[in-house]
Amino acid sequence: MEEQKTDAILNSLAEGVITLDKEFRITFINEAASQITGFNKEEVIGKICKNIFKSDSCIDNCPIARILNYGKSVFDYDSQIECKNSNPIPIRLNAALLKDEHNNPSGGVITFRDISMLKKIESMLKDSSNFQGMISNSKSMKEIFLLIEQISDSDAPVLITGETGTGKELIANAIKNLSRRNKNKFVKVNCSVIPHNLLASELFGHTKGAFTDAQKDRIGRFELADGGTIFLDEIGEMPIQMQPQILRVVQDGTFERLGESVTKSVDVRIITATNVNLAKAISEGKFREDLFYRLNVIHINLPPLRERKDDIPLLANHFLKKFSLIYKKNIQSIDAECIEQLTKWAWPGNIRELENAIEYAVIRNKPDKSLCVCAFPEKIRENIFCAPGNNVIPDNQIPFENASLIELLNQNKWNKTKVAQILGIDRTTLWRKLKSIGIN
């Protein structure tokens, strides 16, 4: 009975699951794995894994052999497997050790997912107008891309400023990827989401008993990033009482854990970002002027999308290709009227708002038709309506079936606010829909 319950749970997962014994014979395959590979359980149970899936890792880098030999789990490992009736497909897998009732190794479990779509999108991104995942042909952005290349050998602090949605984190990623520390750790911290009373512990660590919930020693993010790069996003939201500690680690690379008087040293490249006007914050006593000058050695200011309107058609077509692939709509082009309307809009949410708008429009647009202006949110199309029978699916016919809804939620990591925005409905409407199908 317990085994049936476990099988039911594993069969409900969207990821493929396969278990093996110590002789690498398959002992279980769930329904998702069967759907991905085309093999049913009768065809694989008891068979040696490499004879079935013929992965390119079977010979010299088998993940199950690695965990049996070293006892360490494998995470986010990219490989390739052969399927029953198709060409090999790329997968991303995790592998962990299985133990028997006596705590002895008995085999391993592999979970995996098909990343063919991801590989297609990555291939699509390899474009002359693409720089480290950023799409632009504008002069201002080209100058920023050149600056990032010029500072690749430097460890000087970088301050990235710009409005919300302009791509500050993408800039930080590019700086790290092109730096001489690109093989080392990259630790990201959003200073606005960590409670102020926990921020010092999060950044610098603590010792056991330093405060009520400190039940053991813990290293902080700076120590974790030693030898690599740390990205402090929303630095303008950092409380003023924390800023002297940041100044110290920027100046001489030293800090102390909470509850400890021992000075520790770290070697980190510091990148910061904010959408706050730091000059104003300094005048209001909310940000230290000396910290600003220490962080602002290299300054990158990202222009808002309304100041680089020539990039709007380029970005719109890029996002169209991405979401047409994801939603299997085969939408090849955008109407000229649509491009004109997108260029007129001010995009207060910048690139992030444009991406969400394109995703919404792709969902509403009919498959195999050009993307129509009427598919966009009403605030963007400014009361432009198309005649009946156009390229847009009527609102009451937008796919809202249970399976489509769950797929959309999975694609957006169950961010219900974003999914509601994509569907053009209130979050409460989405909540009621989920409740009606038994999901709380």
N, C-alpha and C positions, 0 to 999 in steps of 0.2 A: 504493500500500500504506500509506504514511504517512498519507494523507488518510483512508483507511478506519479506521485506528486512532484518529485524532483524532475522527472522527464517532462511533465506538463509545464513546469516553470521554464525549463531550458528551451522547450519548443515555442514558448511565447516570446522569446527574445528575437529582436530584429537582426542581431549579429549571428554569424555561423559559429557553432560550437562543436568541436570534435575532441573526444578523449582517446588516449592511447595507453597501452600497458608498457612495461619496460622493454618489451621486444618490438615496440613500435607498431603493434597491431591495433587496428581501430576497434574500440569497444563501444563507442556511441557517436552518433551524428544527429544533430537536431534538424528541424524542418527548414530553418533558414539556410543552413549549410547545404542541404539537399537542393534547395531552390537555386542557390548561387552556383553550385558545381554541376547540377544535373544528375548526380548520383543518389539513388535511394539507399536506405540502410541495408537492404538485403544484398546490395552489390558491394558494400564496403566492409561490413562488420566482419572482423576476423582477418582482414587483409592487411598487409604491411603498407603503411601510409605512403611511402615513396613510390610504390608500384601503382598506386591509384592516382595521386595528384601530381606526381613528377615535378615537384617544386624545384626552382633553380637554387634553393638552399639545401636540398636534401643531401648533397654530397659532402660539402665542406662547412656548412654553417647551420645545421639542423637546430631549430630552437628547442625541441624536446631534448636532444642530446646535450645541449648547453645547460638546461636546467637540471637534468639528471646528473651531470658531471659537477656542476658548480653550485646547484641549489638556489640560484638567483633567477627571479622571474624576468621575462623579456617583455618590453613594452614598446608599442608603436613601431614594430619592425616591418619594413616594406619587402615584399617578396612577390612571387608569381606562381600560379598553379594552373595546371591543365584541367579543363572541364570536360564533361562527357561528350557534348556535341558542339563544341565551339573552340575557338582559339584560346590560348592561355590568357588569363586575366590577371591584372595587378591586384594585390590584396595588402591590407595593413593588419597585422596580427599582434596579439598578446599571448604569452604562454606562461603557465604556472605549474608548479610541481603538485602532484597528487600523492597522498600518503594513506597507508592502510591503518587499521585499528591499533597497530603497535607503533605508529608514527614512523614507519619505514617507507621510503619512496616506492610507489607502486606504478608510476607512470606520469602522464602529464595531460593538461587540458589546453587546447588552443581555441581562442576566440578570434574571429576575423571578419572583415567586411570588404566588399568589392569597392575598390577606389578607381574604377575605370572612368567615372564621371570627373573625379578630381584631377586625374591625369589629363583628360581632355581640356579641362579649364586651364590647367597649368600650361599646356601646349599652346592654347589660345593666347595666353598672356605674353608669350615670347614674341614681342612685336617691337618694331623700331621706335614706337612712341611709348614703350614701357620701360620704366626704370625701377628695378627692384619692387615690382608690383604696383607702381604708380603710373597712371596714364596721363600724359600731357604733351602738348607741342607748344605751349605758351612760353614766351621769352622769360617771364619771371620764374617759372618752374624749372626751365632748362638751366637758369643761373644757379638755382638751389641744387639741382642734380650735380652740376659741375663743382660746386662748393663741397658737397658731400664727398666727392672723389678726391678733392684736394686735401681734405683733412683726414684722409684714411690712415695716414701714418702718425697722426697726433693722438695724444691721450688727454688733450685739454677738454674741460667741461663744455657742454653744449646746452644752450637754452633754446627751446623751440616754442614759439608763440603763434597764436592764430585762433580764429573762432572755432567753436565746436563743430566737428564734422569735416574739418579741412584735411585731416590725415596726419596728425602729429605723431601718432604711434607708428605709422608707416615710415615716416622720416626717421624715427628712432631705430626702427628695424634695419633700414638701409644703412645708417651710420654704423651700426654694429656689424652687419654682414660684410661691409667693405673695410672694416678696421683690421688691425693686426691681432685683435683679440677675438676674431670671428669664430675661432674654434673653442673658445672658453665660454663659461656660463654667462647667460643673459637673464638677469632677474628684474622683473617688472613689479612696481608697487604703485597702486592708485591711492594717493594720499587723501583723497576726498571720501573714500568709502570705509576706511579703517577708523573706528572710534578714537577720539583724541587720547583717551586714557590708555589705549592699547598701542598707540603708534610707536612710542619709544621702544617697547618690548618687541614689536614686530620688526623694527628697523635694526635694533642693536642687540636684541636677545635679552635673556634674564637668567638668573640663577634660581635654584630651588628655594622657595620661601620668600622671594623678593616681594611678592604680594599674595593675596589670599588664594588665588587659583593657580599660582606657580608651583605645581607639584613636582616638577623636575627641571633640570637645566635645559635651556633651549637657545640655539644660535639664532641670530637675527639675519635679515636679508643682506646687510652689508657684508657680514662674515661669509654668508653663503655665496656671494658674488666675488669673493676674493680671487684676483687674477683675471677677472672678466669685466663685465659692464653691468651697471645698475641704471634702470630707467625709473625716475620718480615723476609719475604723471600727476597732473593737477597740483604742482608744487605751490601754486598760489593759495591753495586751501590749507596749507600746513599751519597749525597753530603757532603763534609767535613764541610761546615758551619752548617749543621744540627746535626752533631755528638755530639757537647757539650750538646745539649738538651737531646739526647738519653742517654748520659753518666750520666746526672743528674737524670733522672728517673730510671736508672738502679741502681745508687748508693743509693739514698734515697727515691725513689718513689714519687718525687714531680715534678711539671711542672706548667707552666702558659699558659692559652689560649692566642692566638694572640689578641692584643688589650685590654688585661686585666692584671693588676698587682697583682691580688690575687693569692696566691700560693695554688694549689690543691694537694691532696695526693691520690695515688692509690695503691692498693695491687694487683699486677699482677705477674704471672710467665712468664718470657720472654724466648722464644725460637727463635733463629735466624738461618738462613741458607744462604749459598753462594757457588757459583762455582768459585769464584775469589780467587786467591792466596793472602791471606791477608798479609802474611809476605812481599811479593813483594810490595803490595799496601802501606804498612807502610813505606818501604824504599823509595818509590816514593812520599811520602807526601800526599797520597790519602786517608789514613785511620789512625785514631788516635790509637797510641799504647796503651794508657790507656783504651780506649773503648774496644779494642781487649781483654785485660786481664780481664776486667769486664764481657764480654760476654762469654769468653772461660773457665768458671769454669768447665763445663763438656763438653768434646769435643767428638763428634762422627764423624768419617771420613768414608764415604761410599766407598767401593772399586768399581771400574768400572767393568762392566760385563766381560770384557776380562780377568780379574784376578780371576773370579769365574766361569770358563767355565763348571764346573760340574753342575751348576744351569741352564745352557741353555736348556737341554732336559726337565727338570722339568718345567721351565717357558714356554717353547714352547708348551708342552702338556696342561698346564693350560690355556694359551690363546687360544689354539685350541678348548678346551671344551667351553670356553666362546663364541667365535665367531661362532662356529658351532651351538650353541643354538640360538644366535641372528639372524643368516642368515638362520636358518632351513636347514642346509646342511647335518647333520648326518654324519660328518666325524669323525671316531673313532680313527684313528691312524696316525702316521707320518712315512713315509718311512725311513729306516735305512740310506740310502744315503743322504736323506734330513737332518737328524739329524747330520750326519758327516759334511755336508757343513755348517750348521748353527754354529757348534762348531768352524769351521775354521775362520769364519768371525770375524773381530775385534770389531764390534758393537760400532762405535764412538758415536752413539746416545744412547747407553746403553739400558736399559730395555724398554724405550719408543720406541726406534727404532725397537726392536724385536717385541713388541706388534703390531706396525703398519705393520711390515712385515708379521706377521701371519695373521692379518686381511685381508691384500691384497691377500695373498695366499688362504685363505678360500674363498674369493669372486671368485677367478679364478678357483679354483678346482671344479671338478664335484661332485655332491652330492653322498653320500654313497660310496665314494672311499677314499683310504688313501691319506693323504696330500703328494703331489709330489714336489720334488725340483724344477721342471720346473714352478711351480705356483708362485715362489718367484720373486722379482725384479731381473733384469739381473745382477746388480752389486753384488748381494749376491750369485747367482748361478754360476757366473764366466763362462759364455758361455756354460753351460751344457744344452743341449736340448734333449727332449725326442722324441721318434718316434710318428708318427701320431696315433691317437686312444688311447693315454695315458689318464691319469686322469685329464688333464687340458683342460679347455674350451678355444678354440682359441680366440685370442685377439678380432677379429671382431665379436665374439659371446658372449662376456662378457655382462651380463645383464645390459643394459643401457636404459631400457625403462623408460618412465617418472615416473611411479609409483615407480619403484625400486630406481630411482635416488632420488626422494623426500623422500623415506623411509630412505635411507642412509644419506641424509642431516639432517633429523630429529634426527636420532640416534647420529649424531655428532654435534648437536646443531647449525647447519648451518655454521660450520667452513669449508668454501669452500676450503681453502688451504689443510686441512687435507683430505677432501673427494677426492680432485684431486690426492693427494699422494696415497690414498688407491686404486683409480682406475688406477693409473699409467699413468695419463694424465697431461698436462699442465693446470694451473689454467685458462688461457685464453680459452682453449678448453671447460672447464666446464662452464665458463661464457657464451660462445656462445651457448652452449647447453641449458642453462637456459633461455637465451634471446629468443631462438627459440620456447620455449614452453610458452612464455609470462611472465616469472619471471625476474624482474629487480633486 
